[in-house]
């Protein structure tokens, strides 16, 4: 019912003049805020993720349906259409000032927000650390027990509605100043060393075997990744462009913290 309402409003924006249409859009955002809806979710058969594009449409419809308002947090003043997330004690989320999460994002119990930013539509799983000056863009899906290190930039993807958001699965470690954007997919327990950039079209090359194995925009689970470069021909000559290199694997035989430390030490990865 709610899905069909949103699809109808999306096709006829004049409906946003009706209170019942505004209420339907607001209901979707409220469900996102409580984690009862997600922009994207794992498929039941384990074959990947499905994007709920109608939920993204509701987020896009939410902006024109809202009015600009002043909000205050102590001595700080904001002026925006979307309020800030609140009630963290009830939610079981630790929030260190001046961390900010927008209403319509979901932060799971046990998550920690250092001074950071989480945008509308994003999902942050249980036990995940969003470290200082890290940003989680709109609709990004961050799994449980993930560590987003200082200054990490997780990109937002709102348009087009069918576009896949950034997905970072459970147990991943994203090193300092990494950039993960444009529908990139980071598998479970993967480790990205400091400064790695992954986009939906990035070349990720596994160099651990006798022959390189190339992925595009996808880091397989347990991979240990560092920045790299590859030569590319241009009219002006041959130049090197960025890529990412898989140089090892986290071991499944030990617990995650031990495995992470071993992976970093064995492969000389800076985080």
N, C-alpha and C positions, 0 to 999 in steps of 0.2 A: 504493500500500500504506500509506504513512505517513499520507496524507490520510484514508483510510477509517478507520484506527485512531483518529485524533484525533476524527473525526466520531462514532464509536461511543462514545468516552470522554465526549465532550461530552453525548451523549444519556443516558449512564448514569454518573454521577459515582462510583458505588460501585466502578467499575473502577480508580479512583485508588488503591485499597487493594492493587492487584496490582503487583508490581515491574516487570513487562513494560510496563504502561501508563505508569508513571512514567518508564521509560526512553524510551518513544516520545515523550512530551512533551519530555523533556530533549534528545532528538535534534533536534527541531524548533528549539529555542532555540539549540543549538550550530550548526546550519546558518545561522540568522539571524546569529549572532555572526561567522561567517566570510563573510557576504555571499552564501552559496549559495542562500538563500531570501529572499524579500522579502514584506512585508505587502501591498504594492501594486507594480505594475510597468506600464510602458507596453505597450499592446496592440501586437501585431506589425503590424497594419494602419495604425498611426499615428492611430487614431480616439479616443485618450484613454487612460485608465488603467483597469486592472482590479484589484479588491480581492480578495486571497486570504483570504477570511473564515476559512477553516479554520486559517490560520496565526495569526490573531488569537485564535481559540479556544484554540490551543495556549498562547499567552502567558497567557491568563486561567486556564488549567488549571495553568500552571507555579506560580502563587502558592500555591494550596492544597497542591501536591505537595512544597513545600520547607519546611524548618524554619528558624526564626530562628537566626542565627549571629553571633558577634562577629568582625569583621575589623579589622585594624590596618594603617595606612599611616603609618609613622614614629610621631609622637606622636598622630596622629589615630586615633580609634576609631569604628567604625560597627557598627550592630546591625540586621540586615535579613535578608530571605530570599534576596535576589539579590546575588551578588558583583559587585565592580567589574571592569570590563574591564582587561585587562593586555596585556603583550607588545607595546607600541607600537613598539619599535625594529624588530622583525621585520615589523610591519605597515606601516612607513614613514610613521607618523603623528607629527607634532610636537604635544606636549602640554605646556602651560605650567601649572605648579602654581597654584592647586589645582583645575584642571579635572577633572571626573569624568564618565565614561561608564559606564553600567550594562552588565553582561554581557547579551548578546542584542541589543545594538545593533551596527550595522556602521559603521565609520569607514574610508573608502577611503584608499589610499596618497596621500600628498601633501596630505591635509587638515591643517588647523591648528586645534587647540582652545586658545584663550585660556582664562583662568579662566571656565569655563562648565559646562553640564550637558546630557548627552544621555541620554535614557531608553530603556528596553528597546523593541525593535521598530523603532527609528528607523534610517534609512539616510542617511548623509552622503557625498556624492560626492567624486570626486577634485578636489584643488585648492581645496576649499571652506574658507573661514575662518569659524569660529564665534567671534565676538569676545567681549570681556569681559562677563560677566554675562548673556550670551544663553543661552536655554534651548531645547532641541529636545525636544518632548514625545514621548510614546510613539507609535510607528508613523509619525511624520512622515517624509516622503520628501523629502530635500533633494538637488538635483542637483549636477552638477559645476560648479566655478568660481563658486559662489554666495558672496556676502558677507552674512553675518548680522551687522549692526553691533551696537555695545554696547547691552545691555539689551533686545534683541529677544526677544519671547516667542512661540515657535512652539508652539501647543497640541497636546496629545495626544488621540487618539481611540482608545479600546479598545472601548467598548460603544455601541450594539450591534455585534456582529462584522461586519455587512455595511456599516457606516457608513464612508464614505470618509475616509481620514486627510488631514491637510494635505499638499499637494503644492506644492513650489517647484521649478520646472524650471531647467535649466542656465543659468548666466550671470546669474541675477537678482541684484539688489542691494536688500537690505532695510535701510532706514535706521534710525537710532537710535530705540529705544523703540517700534518698530512692534509690533503685536499681530496675529498671523495664526492663526486658530483655526477649529475646527468644520468641517473639511472644505473650507476655502478652497483655491483652485487659482490659483497664480501662474505665468503663462506665461513662456517663455524670455526672458531678458535684460530682464525688466520691472524698473523702478526704483520702489521705494516710498519717498517722502520721509519724514522723521522724523515719528513719531507717527501714522502711518496705521494704522487698525484695519480688518481684513478678517475677516469670518466667512462661513460658508456661506450666510447670508441677506443679507449686506451689499449695499447698492446701490452699484454702481460706475458712474459716469456719465461717458461720453466727451463732453467739451465742446469738442472741437477743431473740430467742423463747424458748419454753420448750424443744425442741430437736435441736441439731446442724444440719445445712444445709451446705453441702460441695460443693464448686465450684473448678474448676481446671484452673488456669491461667486466670481467669476472675473475675473482680470485678464489681458487678452490680451497676447501676447508683444510685447516692445519698448515697452510702455506706460510713461509717466512719470506717477506718481500722487502726489497730495497730499491731505491731509485736507480735507473739506468738510462742509457741512450743508445739509439741505433742510427746508422747512416741513412740519409735519404737524398735522392737526387732532385735538385731544383734547376731552373734555367740558369741560375748564377753559379751552379756548382754543387758539390756534395757537402751537406751539412748534417749535423747530428740533432735528432729530435728526441724528446723525452719518451721513455717507456718505463716499465717496472719489471724487475727481475725476481723470479722465485728461486731462492738459493738454498732452500731447505724445508724441512717439515717439523712441526711440533710432534712430539712423541705421545702416543695414546697410552703408553704403559705407566705414566706417572700422572699425578694430579696436575691440574691446570697451572697453578702457580709455579711448581717445580718445572713443568714442561716449558713454560714461558721463559723462565730464567735460563734453562738449558739451551733453548733455541737461540736466545739473544747471545749467550756466551759462545756457543759453538760456531755461530755464523757471524760473529763480530758486528752485530746490528746495533746501531744507535737509536734510542727511542726518546 
